[in-house]
Amino acid sequence: MKKVLCSILLLFMSSAIYASDEESGRALKELDGIVAKKGYYTSERKKKIKRLKDLTGITEKPEQIYKLYGRIFDLYRGFRMDSSDVYARKKLKLAQNMHRQKYIYDATMNLAEVYGTEGMYREALELLDGINKKRLAKYLHPYYFHLYRTIYGLMSDYAFAREDKWKYDKITNIYRDSMLEVNRKGTYLYAMIQADGLVAEGKASEAINLLNERIGNKIDGDTLSTLAYTLAKAYKKAGDKEKEEHYLTIAAISDIKQGTKEYAALIDLSKLLYYKGDLNRSYNYLKCSIEDASFCGARLRTLEVSEIFPIVENSYRQKLAREEHRRFIIIIWLSIVSIILSVVLVFLYIQMNKLKKARKELSRLNVKLKESNLSLTEADLIKSECIKNYMGFCSLYIDKIKEYRHSLMVSVRNDGIKDLLYKLRSVSFLEDELKDFYIKFDSTFLKLFPNFTEQLNMLLTKEGHIPARSDGQLTTELRIFALIRLGITDSKEIAAFLRCSVTTVYNYRVKARNNARGDRGKLEEEIMKIGKM
C-alpha cells in the first residue's frame, strides 16, 4: 500500500513538473516573438512621446505645459536617460519660473531618479537631502521614500565591502518601512513593498503567498512588470528555479511590450537560462539587453550585462563552432553517401537500360517467334492440305493410268496397231488431265486462302485490279501470284508449273508492280502476307 501511494505521489509530481515546463516553454516562445519585434514597441513609444511633444508646442498655460513635461518624462523614464534628464530639468526650470514649491520638489526628485539610475548615487542623495520633507506635498511622499529605498538598494547591490552592503541594506529596510507608512493598504504597491521586505527577511513563502493573491488580476503593464519581477525574486529565494524563470519571463514580456529599455528581468532571465544550458536564448536575450541598455544610456545596466555577456558569448561561439564542426562532418558524410548513391544510381540506370534493351530484344524475339510459329502453323496447314490433295490426286491419277492402259489394250485387240497409234498421238488426254490438275490446284489454294483475289486487289490500284473468273477458278495471272503466295518466286519454276513462257510470268509480275498502291518493291512481300494467321 505504501509503495502504491508513493507511486501515485511521484506520478502527480512528475505531471505537475511537466505542466510547469510546458507553461514555461509557451511563455519563452512568446518572449522570443516579442524580442524579435521589439522595434515595433519602441516605435509605438516614440509615437506617444511625439504626440505629447506636439501638444507642448500648442499649449500656452505653464501649468499644462508642466504636466505635459511630466508625462513626457514618464515615457522617457527607463527609455532614454539623456532625454529623461532633459525633461526633468525642463520641469525644474518651469517650476522655478512658476515659483511652485511642490513642482520644484517633484522635478528635483525626477532629476534624483535619473542620477540614481545612472549610478550617480551621491548626486542623487544630495538632491533628495535638499528637500524639506515637512514642506513636501503628501502625494509626493511615496515617491520620495521610493527614491531613497531604490538608491540605497542599488548601492547595496553594487557594494564591494560586506560592511557597506550591510549598512545600505539597513537603510534600505528603514525606507521600505517608511514606504509602507505612506502608501495605502490593499493596493498593489503596498503588497509589493510588503513582499520585498519579506524576501529581504528570508520569508520567501509568505511573500509568494501574498503576491500570488494579486498576480491573477488584471493590472497595467508597469505594475505587472514590478509584481512579476518581485515574485521571481521570492521564488529565487525559495529555490524554485522553474517558477523564478516563469515570472522573470512574464516580467520581461511586460517590459518589452511597454518599450522599456532599462530593465532587470530579461538580464536575470538570461543568466538563469545560461546556467540551465539554453545558450541560444541566453545569448539572444543578453544581446537584446545590451542593445537596449546602450540605447537607453543606462550605464549600470550596460555594466551589469557586460560582466556576463563575454562569458555567454564565448560559450555561444564555442557551441556554434561545435555545431559548425558537426554540420561539416554531416556534410562530408552526406557528400560521401551522395557519391555512393550517385554511383549506385548510375549503375542501376545502366542496368535498367540493359534490362530495357533485353526486354525489347526479348519482346522482338517473342514477336518473331510468334510470327515463326504462325508461319510454321500456316506452312503445316498448307503442307497438310497439299499432301492430302496430292495423295488423292496421285491415287486418282493411278486409277486413270490403269483405265487408260486398259483402253489401249482393248484398242490393240480390237482395232490393231493403227488405232493404238492414233490414241497415243492424241493430246486430249493430257489436256484433260492438266485441266483437272489446275481445277484441283485452284480448289485447294482457295480453300487455304478463300479471300485471296479480294486481298490481292486491295494491294493494287483500281485500274490494276485482276478480275476473277465466274466459275470460281483462278486465271493464269492469279495462279502466278497464288504460287508466289505459296513461296514459289522463281519465274522459271512458275512458268514450268503453269505451262507458259517465262516472259508471260515476268510481264504479269511487272504489270502488278506498276499498279501497286504502296511501295512497288515490296508488293510481293505484301502478297506473301495475304491470309496470314
HELIX and SHEET records of a PDB file:
HELIX    1   1 LYS A    2  ALA A   36  1                                  35    
HELIX    2   2 LYS A   38  ILE A   58  1                                  21    
HELIX    3   3 PRO A   62  TYR A   76  1                                  15    
HELIX    4   4 MET A   81  MET A   98  1                                  18    
HELIX    5   5 GLN A  101  THR A  117  1                                  17    
HELIX    6   6 TYR A  121  ASP A  129  1                                   9    
HELIX    7   7 LYS A  133  ARG A  135  5                                   3    
HELIX    8   8 LYS A  138  LEU A  140  5                                   3    
HELIX    9   9 HIS A  141  ASP A  157  1                                  17    
HELIX   10  10 ARG A  162  VAL A  182  1                                  21    
HELIX   11  11 TYR A  188  ALA A  200  1                                  13    
HELIX   12  12 ALA A  204  ILE A  215  1                                  12    
HELIX   13  13 GLY A  221  ALA A  238  1                                  18    
HELIX   14  14 LYS A  241  LYS A  257  1                                  17    
HELIX   15  15 ALA A  265  LYS A  276  1                                  12    
HELIX   16  16 LEU A  279  CYS A  296  1                                  18    
HELIX   17  17 ARG A  299  ASN A  414  1                                 116    
HELIX   18  18 ILE A  417  ARG A  425  1                                   9    
HELIX   19  19 SER A  428  LEU A  448  1                                  21    
HELIX   20  20 PHE A  452  MET A  458  1                                   7    
HELIX   21  21 LYS A  462  GLY A  464  5                                   3    
HELIX   22  22 THR A  476  ARG A  485  1                                  10    
HELIX   23  23 SER A  491  LEU A  498  1                                   8    
HELIX   24  24 VAL A  502  ASN A  514  1                                  13    
HELIX   25  25 ARG A  520  LYS A  522  5                                   3    
HELIX   26  26 LEU A  523  MET A  528  1                                   6    
END                                                                             
